[in-house]
Amino acid sequence: MQQQKIQISPAVIWISSLFLGILSSVPQLASHAFNWKEAIVNSALTAAFSVMMWYLNLYMLNRNAGKRQQNISYSRLMAVLAFGMVVMFGLAWIQQLILSHINFGPVMLMVEVRGILINLVCYMFLTLLQNNYAGQQVQLELEKVKSDNLGAQYELLKQQINPHFLFNSLNTLKSMAETNDPETVDFIMKLSDFYRFTLESRKLDLISLREEMNTIEAYLFLQKARFGEGIVFTNGIREEDLNTLIPPFTLQLLAENCIKHNIVSQSKPLHIKIYSSEDRIIIENPVQRKKTVEDSLGVGLDNIKMRYQHLLAQEIEIGSDEKIFQIKLPLIYEYHHH
Protein backbone atom coordinates (compact mmCIF):
# COMPACT_ATOMS: atom_id res chain seq x y z
CA MET A 1 0.00 0.00 0.00
CA GLN A 2 1.51 3.31 -1.04
CA GLN A 3 1.10 6.06 1.52
CA GLN A 4 -0.73 9.15 0.36
CA LYS A 5 1.33 12.34 0.05
CA ILE A 6 0.44 15.25 2.30
CA GLN A 7 -1.00 18.31 0.61
CA ILE A 8 -1.51 21.66 2.36
CA SER A 9 -3.34 24.56 0.79
CA PRO A 10 -0.97 27.45 -0.11
CA ALA A 11 -3.49 29.80 1.50
CA VAL A 12 -3.08 27.97 4.82
CA ILE A 13 0.71 28.19 4.56
CA TRP A 14 0.83 31.89 3.73
CA ILE A 15 -1.91 33.03 6.12
CA SER A 16 -0.43 31.07 9.04
CA SER A 17 3.05 32.44 8.23
CA LEU A 18 1.77 36.02 8.15
CA PHE A 19 -0.01 35.41 11.45
CA LEU A 20 3.21 34.12 13.03
CA GLY A 21 5.08 37.14 11.64
CA ILE A 22 2.60 39.55 13.23
CA LEU A 23 2.58 37.53 16.44
CA SER A 24 6.38 37.80 16.70
CA SER A 25 6.09 41.61 16.88
CA VAL A 26 3.48 41.67 19.65
CA PRO A 27 6.13 42.01 22.44
CA GLN A 28 7.46 45.11 20.70
CA LEU A 29 4.01 46.72 20.85
CA ALA A 30 4.20 46.61 24.63
CA SER A 31 7.59 48.26 24.61
CA HIS A 32 7.89 51.99 25.34
CA ALA A 33 10.48 52.30 22.59
CA PHE A 34 8.29 50.85 19.84
CA ASN A 35 9.80 51.11 16.35
CA TRP A 36 7.60 50.46 13.31
CA LYS A 37 10.56 49.73 11.07
CA GLU A 38 11.91 47.08 13.45
CA ALA A 39 8.45 45.54 13.82
CA ILE A 40 7.88 45.32 10.05
CA VAL A 41 11.35 43.83 9.35
CA ASN A 42 10.98 41.36 12.23
CA SER A 43 7.52 40.29 11.05
CA ALA A 44 8.62 39.94 7.42
CA LEU A 45 11.64 37.79 8.28
CA THR A 46 9.62 35.57 10.64
CA ALA A 47 6.90 35.10 8.03
CA ALA A 48 9.50 34.27 5.35
CA PHE A 49 11.14 31.74 7.66
CA SER A 50 7.77 30.16 8.44
CA VAL A 51 6.93 29.77 4.71
CA MET A 52 10.30 28.13 4.03
CA MET A 53 9.89 25.72 6.95
CA TRP A 54 6.38 24.74 5.83
CA TYR A 55 7.63 23.74 2.38
CA LEU A 56 10.82 22.12 3.73
CA ASN A 57 8.87 19.91 6.15
CA LEU A 58 6.34 19.01 3.43
CA TYR A 59 9.17 18.00 1.11
CA MET A 60 10.95 15.91 3.76
CA LEU A 61 7.79 14.06 4.80
CA ASN A 62 6.52 13.43 1.26
CA ARG A 63 9.91 12.21 0.08
CA ASN A 64 9.42 9.12 2.26
CA ALA A 65 5.68 8.84 1.64
CA GLY A 66 6.02 5.28 0.27
CA LYS A 67 7.43 3.98 3.56
CA ARG A 68 5.16 2.71 6.32
CA GLN A 69 6.30 4.85 9.20
CA GLN A 70 3.88 6.25 11.74
CA ASN A 71 6.41 7.26 14.41
CA ILE A 72 8.42 10.45 14.63
CA SER A 73 11.67 10.22 12.68
CA TYR A 74 14.20 11.83 14.99
CA SER A 75 16.93 11.85 12.36
CA ARG A 76 14.66 13.75 9.98
CA LEU A 77 13.58 16.10 12.78
CA MET A 78 17.20 16.91 13.66
CA ALA A 79 18.04 17.51 9.99
CA VAL A 80 15.10 19.90 9.63
CA LEU A 81 15.99 21.74 12.83
CA ALA A 82 19.64 22.07 11.80
CA PHE A 83 18.69 23.42 8.40
CA GLY A 84 16.20 25.80 10.03
CA MET A 85 18.88 27.18 12.35
CA VAL A 86 21.14 27.87 9.40
CA VAL A 87 18.31 29.63 7.56
CA MET A 88 17.38 31.64 10.64
CA PHE A 89 21.01 32.68 11.09
CA GLY A 90 20.99 33.99 7.53
CA LEU A 91 17.75 35.89 8.13
CA ALA A 92 19.12 37.35 11.37
CA TRP A 93 22.18 38.53 9.45
CA ILE A 94 19.89 40.19 6.87
CA GLN A 95 18.01 41.83 9.73
CA GLN A 96 21.31 43.14 11.10
CA LEU A 97 22.15 44.67 7.70
CA ILE A 98 18.78 46.43 7.57
CA LEU A 99 18.71 47.45 11.22
CA SER A 100 22.39 48.07 11.95
CA HIS A 101 21.68 49.75 15.29
CA ILE A 102 20.40 46.62 17.07
CA ASN A 103 22.64 44.35 19.15
CA PHE A 104 23.28 41.25 17.04
CA GLY A 105 24.03 38.86 19.94
CA PRO A 106 20.75 38.97 21.92
CA VAL A 107 18.71 39.32 18.72
CA MET A 108 20.45 36.29 17.24
CA LEU A 109 19.62 34.16 20.28
CA MET A 110 15.99 35.29 20.24
CA VAL A 111 15.40 34.59 16.54
CA GLU A 112 17.07 31.15 16.76
CA VAL A 113 14.77 30.11 19.64
CA ARG A 114 11.81 31.46 17.68
CA GLY A 115 12.96 29.52 14.59
CA ILE A 116 13.24 26.25 16.51
CA LEU A 117 9.74 26.69 17.94
CA ILE A 118 8.24 27.47 14.52
CA ASN A 119 10.07 24.50 13.00
CA LEU A 120 8.81 22.16 15.72
CA VAL A 121 5.23 23.33 15.28
CA CYS A 122 5.36 22.78 11.50
CA TYR A 123 7.02 19.37 11.83
CA MET A 124 4.67 18.04 14.54
CA PHE A 125 1.56 19.30 12.78
CA LEU A 126 2.54 17.68 9.46
CA THR A 127 3.61 14.43 11.16
CA LEU A 128 0.25 14.15 12.92
CA LEU A 129 -1.51 14.86 9.63
CA GLN A 130 0.57 12.20 7.86
CA ASN A 131 -0.20 9.64 10.58
CA ASN A 132 -3.88 10.44 10.26
CA TYR A 133 -3.74 9.85 6.49
CA ALA A 134 -1.85 6.58 7.02
CA GLY A 135 -4.38 5.40 9.60
CA GLN A 136 -7.26 6.12 7.22
CA GLN A 137 -5.55 4.18 4.43
CA VAL A 138 -4.95 1.17 6.69
CA GLN A 139 -8.61 1.26 7.74
CA LEU A 140 -9.76 1.41 4.12
CA GLU A 141 -7.48 -1.51 3.24
CA LEU A 142 -8.86 -3.57 6.13
CA GLU A 143 -12.42 -2.77 5.08
CA LYS A 144 -11.62 -3.83 1.51
CA VAL A 145 -10.15 -7.16 2.67
CA LYS A 146 -13.16 -7.70 4.93
CA SER A 147 -15.54 -6.91 2.07
CA ASP A 148 -13.69 -9.27 -0.30
CA ASN A 149 -13.79 -12.07 2.27
CA LEU A 150 -17.49 -11.55 2.91
CA GLY A 151 -18.12 -11.56 -0.84
CA ALA A 152 -16.17 -14.80 -1.27
CA GLN A 153 -18.07 -16.45 1.59
CA TYR A 154 -21.40 -15.31 0.13
CA GLU A 155 -20.57 -16.61 -3.33
CA LEU A 156 -19.34 -19.88 -1.81
CA LEU A 157 -22.60 -20.28 0.07
CA LYS A 158 -24.59 -19.74 -3.15
CA GLN A 159 -22.45 -22.35 -4.89
CA GLN A 160 -22.94 -24.84 -2.07
CA ILE A 161 -26.73 -24.66 -2.42
CA ASN A 162 -26.63 -24.60 -6.22
CA PRO A 163 -30.30 -25.10 -7.20
CA HIS A 164 -29.30 -26.55 -10.60
CA PHE A 165 -27.29 -29.33 -8.96
CA LEU A 166 -30.15 -30.11 -6.55
CA PHE A 167 -32.67 -30.06 -9.40
CA ASN A 168 -30.56 -32.45 -11.50
CA SER A 169 -29.98 -34.74 -8.52
CA LEU A 170 -33.71 -34.94 -7.75
CA ASN A 171 -34.48 -35.68 -11.41
CA THR A 172 -31.89 -38.44 -11.38
CA LEU A 173 -33.34 -39.81 -8.14
CA LYS A 174 -36.84 -39.79 -9.68
CA SER A 175 -35.63 -41.75 -12.72
CA MET A 176 -33.80 -44.26 -10.50
CA ALA A 177 -36.87 -44.78 -8.33
CA GLU A 178 -39.13 -45.28 -11.38
CA THR A 179 -36.80 -47.95 -12.80
CA ASN A 180 -36.19 -49.62 -9.43
CA ASP A 181 -32.48 -49.00 -9.76
CA PRO A 182 -30.64 -51.02 -7.07
CA GLU A 183 -28.40 -48.02 -6.33
CA THR A 184 -31.32 -45.76 -5.40
CA VAL A 185 -30.70 -46.12 -1.65
CA ASP A 186 -26.97 -45.46 -2.11
CA PHE A 187 -27.81 -42.36 -4.15
CA ILE A 188 -30.07 -41.04 -1.39
CA MET A 189 -27.38 -41.68 1.21
CA LYS A 190 -24.70 -39.91 -0.86
CA LEU A 191 -27.02 -36.95 -1.53
CA SER A 192 -27.70 -36.74 2.20
CA ASP A 193 -23.97 -36.98 2.96
CA PHE A 194 -23.16 -34.23 0.47
CA TYR A 195 -25.60 -31.73 1.96
CA ARG A 196 -24.57 -32.70 5.48
CA PHE A 197 -20.98 -31.86 4.51
CA THR A 198 -22.29 -28.58 3.12
CA LEU A 199 -24.03 -27.61 6.36
CA GLU A 200 -21.09 -28.65 8.55
CA SER A 201 -18.37 -26.97 6.48
CA ARG A 202 -19.88 -23.72 5.25
CA LYS A 203 -18.90 -21.75 8.39
CA LEU A 204 -15.33 -23.09 8.50
CA ASP A 205 -12.31 -21.44 6.89
CA LEU A 206 -10.41 -24.71 6.51
CA ILE A 207 -11.15 -28.41 6.81
CA SER A 208 -8.94 -31.49 6.53
CA LEU A 209 -8.19 -32.82 3.08
CA ARG A 210 -9.68 -36.14 4.22
CA GLU A 211 -13.06 -34.47 4.78
CA GLU A 212 -12.80 -32.67 1.44
CA MET A 213 -12.11 -35.96 -0.35
CA ASN A 214 -15.21 -37.48 1.29
CA THR A 215 -17.19 -34.54 -0.05
CA ILE A 216 -15.93 -34.83 -3.61
CA GLU A 217 -16.40 -38.60 -3.68
CA ALA A 218 -20.03 -38.12 -2.64
CA TYR A 219 -20.43 -35.37 -5.25
CA LEU A 220 -18.91 -37.47 -8.07
CA PHE A 221 -21.02 -40.50 -7.07
CA LEU A 222 -24.11 -38.35 -7.61
CA GLN A 223 -22.76 -37.13 -10.96
CA LYS A 224 -21.97 -40.70 -12.07
CA ALA A 225 -25.57 -41.63 -11.39
CA ARG A 226 -26.49 -38.97 -13.93
CA PHE A 227 -23.72 -39.47 -16.51
CA GLY A 228 -22.94 -43.17 -15.98
CA GLU A 229 -19.55 -44.16 -17.34
CA GLY A 230 -19.15 -40.69 -18.79
CA ILE A 231 -17.15 -39.69 -15.67
CA VAL A 232 -13.99 -41.48 -14.55
CA PHE A 233 -12.40 -40.43 -11.26
CA THR A 234 -8.90 -41.29 -10.04
CA ASN A 235 -7.83 -40.57 -6.46
CA GLY A 236 -4.04 -40.35 -6.13
CA ILE A 237 -3.79 -38.43 -2.85
CA ARG A 238 -1.02 -39.70 -0.58
CA GLU A 239 -2.20 -41.00 2.79
CA GLU A 240 0.08 -38.61 4.71
CA ASP A 241 -1.44 -35.61 2.87
CA LEU A 242 -4.99 -36.37 4.00
CA ASN A 243 -4.32 -34.60 7.31
CA THR A 244 -3.36 -31.31 5.64
CA LEU A 245 -5.89 -28.49 5.33
CA ILE A 246 -7.90 -27.01 2.47
CA PRO A 247 -10.70 -24.41 2.12
CA PRO A 248 -13.99 -26.35 2.09
CA PHE A 249 -15.53 -27.31 -1.25
CA THR A 250 -12.41 -26.28 -3.19
CA LEU A 251 -12.10 -29.61 -5.01
CA GLN A 252 -15.86 -29.86 -5.50
CA LEU A 253 -15.95 -26.46 -7.20
CA LEU A 254 -13.04 -27.47 -9.46
CA ALA A 255 -14.65 -30.80 -10.33
CA GLU A 256 -17.91 -29.01 -11.12
CA ASN A 257 -15.98 -26.67 -13.43
CA CYS A 258 -14.53 -29.72 -15.21
CA ILE A 259 -18.03 -31.10 -15.86
CA LYS A 260 -19.45 -27.68 -16.74
CA HIS A 261 -16.87 -26.83 -19.42
CA ASN A 262 -16.12 -30.22 -20.97
CA ILE A 263 -17.97 -32.89 -22.94
CA VAL A 264 -19.16 -35.71 -20.68
CA SER A 265 -20.44 -38.82 -22.48
CA GLN A 266 -19.98 -42.57 -22.41
CA SER A 267 -18.40 -42.44 -25.85
CA LYS A 268 -15.97 -39.76 -24.67
CA PRO A 269 -15.67 -40.04 -20.87
CA LEU A 270 -14.24 -37.20 -18.83
CA HIS A 271 -11.33 -38.37 -16.69
CA ILE A 272 -10.93 -36.29 -13.51
CA LYS A 273 -7.73 -37.00 -11.62
CA ILE A 274 -6.75 -35.66 -8.19
CA TYR A 275 -3.32 -36.50 -6.80
CA SER A 276 -0.42 -35.26 -4.66
CA SER A 277 2.87 -34.11 -6.10
CA GLU A 278 5.62 -32.65 -3.90
CA ASP A 279 3.94 -29.83 -1.93
CA ARG A 280 0.89 -29.51 -4.18
CA ILE A 281 -2.55 -31.03 -4.66
CA ILE A 282 -3.20 -31.35 -8.38
CA ILE A 283 -6.55 -31.70 -10.10
CA GLU A 284 -6.48 -32.23 -13.84
CA ASN A 285 -8.69 -33.29 -16.71
CA PRO A 286 -8.34 -33.68 -20.48
CA VAL A 287 -9.58 -30.70 -22.48
CA GLN A 288 -12.87 -31.68 -24.17
CA ARG A 289 -14.44 -28.28 -24.68
CA LYS A 290 -18.18 -27.99 -25.14
CA LYS A 291 -19.48 -25.92 -28.02
CA THR A 292 -21.82 -24.17 -25.57
CA VAL A 293 -20.97 -23.76 -21.90
CA GLU A 294 -23.57 -24.01 -19.13
CA ASP A 295 -24.56 -20.86 -17.29
CA SER A 296 -22.08 -19.99 -14.55
CA LEU A 297 -22.70 -18.30 -11.22
CA GLY A 298 -19.47 -16.37 -11.71
CA VAL A 299 -17.69 -18.19 -8.89
CA GLY A 300 -15.65 -21.40 -9.16
CA LEU A 301 -12.07 -20.58 -10.02
CA ASP A 302 -12.31 -16.89 -9.04
CA ASN A 303 -13.84 -17.90 -5.71
CA ILE A 304 -10.94 -20.26 -4.98
CA LYS A 305 -8.34 -17.66 -5.99
CA MET A 306 -9.89 -15.12 -3.60
CA ARG A 307 -10.01 -17.55 -0.69
CA TYR A 308 -6.40 -18.66 -1.05
CA GLN A 309 -5.25 -15.04 -1.47
CA HIS A 310 -7.22 -13.38 1.32
CA LEU A 311 -7.40 -16.26 3.79
CA LEU A 312 -3.90 -17.69 3.34
CA ALA A 313 -1.93 -15.14 1.27
CA GLN A 314 -1.08 -17.92 -1.20
CA GLU A 315 -1.58 -18.33 -4.93
CA ILE A 316 -2.87 -21.27 -6.91
CA GLU A 317 -1.19 -22.33 -10.15
CA ILE A 318 -3.21 -22.80 -13.35
CA GLY A 319 -1.76 -24.63 -16.32
CA SER A 320 -3.60 -25.25 -19.57
CA ASP A 321 -2.78 -26.40 -23.08
CA GLU A 322 -4.81 -28.04 -25.83
CA LYS A 323 -4.69 -31.44 -24.11
CA ILE A 324 -4.68 -31.04 -20.31
CA PHE A 325 -6.18 -28.48 -17.92
CA GLN A 326 -4.40 -28.56 -14.57
CA ILE A 327 -4.69 -26.67 -11.29
CA LYS A 328 -2.14 -26.89 -8.48
CA LEU A 329 -3.15 -26.07 -4.93
CA PRO A 330 -0.51 -25.53 -2.21
CA LEU A 331 -0.60 -28.00 0.67
CA ILE A 332 -1.53 -26.28 3.95
CA TYR A 333 0.04 -27.86 7.00
CA GLU A 334 -1.13 -25.32 9.58
CA TYR A 335 -3.48 -22.38 9.63
CA HIS A 336 -2.08 -18.84 9.77
CA HIS A 337 -4.91 -16.34 9.29
CA HIS A 338 -3.79 -13.18 7.41
Solvent accessible surface area in square Angstrom, and as a share of the most:
residue,aa,sasa,rsa
1,M,89,0.40
2,Q,140,0.62
3,Q,11,0.05
4,Q,99,0.44
5,K,116,0.49
6,I,4,0.02
7,Q,148,0.66
8,I,28,0.14
9,S,56,0.36
10,P,85,0.53
11,A,58,0.45
12,V,75,0.43
13,I,1,0.00
14,W,132,0.46
15,I,118,0.60
16,S,32,0.20
17,S,1,0.00
18,L,101,0.50
19,F,125,0.52
20,L,49,0.24
21,G,1,0.01
22,I,118,0.60
23,L,90,0.45
24,S,20,0.13
25,S,9,0.06
26,V,69,0.40
27,P,95,0.60
28,Q,47,0.21
29,L,108,0.54
30,A,89,0.69
31,S,51,0.33
32,H,196,0.88
33,A,91,0.70
34,F,59,0.24
35,N,58,0.30
36,W,177,0.62
37,K,115,0.49
38,E,35,0.15
39,A,8,0.06
40,I,112,0.57
41,V,18,0.10
42,N,6,0.03
43,S,21,0.14
44,A,58,0.45
45,L,25,0.12
46,T,2,0.01
47,A,11,0.09
48,A,41,0.32
49,F,0,0.00
50,S,0,0.00
51,V,17,0.10
52,M,80,0.36
53,M,0,0.00
54,W,18,0.06
55,Y,96,0.37
56,L,35,0.18
57,N,0,0.00
58,L,18,0.09
59,Y,127,0.48
60,M,24,0.11
61,L,0,0.00
62,N,30,0.15
63,R,144,0.53
64,N,34,0.17
65,A,4,0.03
66,G,51,0.49
67,K,125,0.53
68,R,174,0.63
69,Q,68,0.30
70,Q,84,0.37
71,N,117,0.60
72,I,55,0.28
73,S,16,0.10
74,Y,155,0.59
75,S,89,0.57
76,R,22,0.08
77,L,19,0.09
78,M,121,0.54
79,A,51,0.40
80,V,2,0.01
81,L,26,0.13
82,A,56,0.44
83,F,105,0.44
84,G,2,0.02
85,M,84,0.38
86,V,105,0.60
87,V,26,0.15
88,M,4,0.02
89,F,104,0.43
90,G,28,0.27
91,L,18,0.09
92,A,2,0.02
93,W,136,0.48
94,I,71,0.36
95,Q,10,0.04
96,Q,42,0.19
97,L,109,0.54
98,I,80,0.41
99,L,3,0.02
100,S,87,0.56
101,H,122,0.55
102,I,28,0.14
103,N,104,0.53
104,F,63,0.26
105,G,43,0.42
106,P,84,0.53
107,V,26,0.15
108,M,29,0.13
109,L,127,0.63
110,M,99,0.44
111,V,5,0.03
112,E,21,0.09
113,V,77,0.44
114,R,37,0.13
115,G,3,0.03
116,I,55,0.28
117,L,105,0.52
118,I,11,0.06
119,N,1,0.01
120,L,58,0.29
121,V,98,0.57
122,C,3,0.02
123,Y,1,0.00
124,M,70,0.31
125,F,99,0.41
126,L,0,0.00
127,T,4,0.02
128,L,118,0.59
129,L,40,0.20
130,Q,10,0.04
131,N,36,0.19
132,N,79,0.40
133,Y,50,0.19
134,A,5,0.04
135,G,34,0.33
136,Q,97,0.43
137,Q,33,0.15
138,V,56,0.32
139,Q,97,0.43
140,L,125,0.62
141,E,75,0.34
142,L,104,0.52
143,E,84,0.38
144,K,120,0.51
145,V,46,0.26
146,K,121,0.51
147,S,67,0.43
148,D,36,0.19
149,N,30,0.15
150,L,100,0.50
151,G,31,0.29
152,A,3,0.02
153,Q,96,0.43
154,Y,129,0.49
155,E,45,0.20
156,L,10,0.05
157,L,62,0.31
158,K,68,0.29
159,Q,7,0.03
160,Q,4,0.02
161,I,93,0.47
162,N,14,0.07
163,P,87,0.55
164,H,120,0.53
165,F,17,0.07
166,L,70,0.35
167,F,126,0.53
168,N,43,0.22
169,S,6,0.04
170,L,90,0.45
171,N,67,0.34
172,T,16,0.10
173,L,37,0.18
174,K,122,0.52
175,S,59,0.38
176,M,15,0.07
177,A,56,0.44
178,E,116,0.52
179,T,102,0.59
180,N,132,0.68
181,D,49,0.25
182,P,128,0.80
183,E,88,0.39
184,T,22,0.13
185,V,104,0.60
186,D,74,0.38
187,F,0,0.00
188,I,79,0.40
189,M,109,0.48
190,K,69,0.29
191,L,20,0.10
192,S,62,0.40
193,D,37,0.19
194,F,3,0.01
195,Y,48,0.18
196,R,107,0.39
197,F,33,0.14
198,T,1,0.00
199,L,111,0.55
200,E,100,0.45
201,S,11,0.07
202,R,98,0.36
203,K,173,0.73
204,L,92,0.46
205,D,57,0.29
206,L,22,0.11
207,I,8,0.04
208,S,28,0.18
209,L,0,0.00
210,R,98,0.36
211,E,89,0.40
212,E,0,0.00
213,M,6,0.03
214,N,69,0.36
215,T,3,0.02
216,I,0,0.00
217,E,69,0.31
218,A,3,0.02
219,Y,0,0.00
220,L,3,0.01
221,F,54,0.22
222,L,4,0.02
223,Q,13,0.06
224,K,76,0.32
225,A,36,0.28
226,R,105,0.38
227,F,45,0.19
228,G,27,0.26
229,E,129,0.58
230,G,0,0.00
231,I,3,0.02
232,V,61,0.35
233,F,40,0.16
234,T,49,0.29
235,N,71,0.37
236,G,33,0.32
237,I,23,0.11
238,R,83,0.30
239,E,115,0.52
240,E,117,0.53
241,D,5,0.02
242,L,23,0.12
243,N,107,0.55
244,T,6,0.03
245,L,43,0.21
246,I,1,0.00
247,P,0,0.00
248,P,2,0.01
249,F,2,0.01
250,T,0,0.00
251,L,0,0.00
252,Q,6,0.02
253,L,1,0.01
254,L,3,0.01
255,A,0,0.00
256,E,19,0.08
257,N,30,0.15
258,C,9,0.05
259,I,9,0.05
260,K,22,0.09
261,H,72,0.32
262,N,10,0.05
263,I,64,0.32
264,V,22,0.12
265,S,38,0.25
266,Q,126,0.56
267,S,109,0.70
268,K,98,0.41
269,P,56,0.35
270,L,0,0.00
271,H,76,0.34
272,I,0,0.00
273,K,71,0.30
274,I,0,0.00
275,Y,45,0.17
276,S,14,0.09
277,S,41,0.26
278,E,145,0.65
279,D,71,0.37
280,R,60,0.22
281,I,1,0.00
282,I,8,0.04
283,I,4,0.02
284,E,29,0.13
285,N,4,0.02
286,P,37,0.23
287,V,30,0.18
288,Q,17,0.07
289,R,142,0.52
290,K,50,0.21
291,K,206,0.87
292,T,113,0.66
293,V,76,0.44
294,E,87,0.39
295,D,136,0.70
296,S,70,0.45
297,L,73,0.37
298,G,58,0.56
299,V,19,0.11
300,G,5,0.05
301,L,38,0.19
302,D,81,0.42
303,N,1,0.01
304,I,0,0.00
305,K,85,0.36
306,M,63,0.28
307,R,16,0.06
308,Y,2,0.01
309,Q,75,0.33
310,H,39,0.18
311,L,16,0.08
312,L,8,0.04
313,A,51,0.39
314,Q,61,0.27
315,E,120,0.54
316,I,18,0.09
317,E,79,0.35
318,I,72,0.37
319,G,35,0.34
320,S,69,0.45
321,D,83,0.43
322,E,135,0.60
323,K,158,0.67
324,I,68,0.34
325,F,58,0.24
326,Q,42,0.19
327,I,4,0.02
328,K,63,0.27
329,L,0,0.00
330,P,9,0.06
331,L,13,0.07
332,I,6,0.03
333,Y,147,0.56
334,E,111,0.50
335,Y,84,0.32
336,H,112,0.50
337,H,119,0.53
338,H,124,0.55
